[in-house]
Amino acid sequence: MVRITQLRAKCIGCNACVEADKYRWRISKKDGKSTLIGGIEKKGWFSTLVDDHELEASLLARQHCPVNIIQVENLT
């Protein structure tokens, strides 16, 4: 399993995470920030658990984020 975490409040809406992983990220039409699809909010952090096959794309999203608000943790 892989845990993806995002501090959404600091997102600048650059779309880099969406370009890296269109399956897990999208830009909100409401506020222009990225949304972690399937993410559950807790104290400003959005988090979700995904299967191992999403690890590579998640790492790309983290790497391309210019404000470093995405964390990816391999739990296996």
Sequence and secondary structure as in RCSB ss.txt:
>XXXX:A:sequence
MVRITQLRAKCIGCNACVEADKYRWRISKKDGKSTLIGGIEKKGWFSTLVDDHELEASLLARQHCPVNIIQVENL
T
>XXXX:A:secstr
 EEEEEEGGG     HHHHH TTTEEE TTTS EEETT EEETTEEEEEE GGGHHHHHHHHHH TT  EEEEE 
 
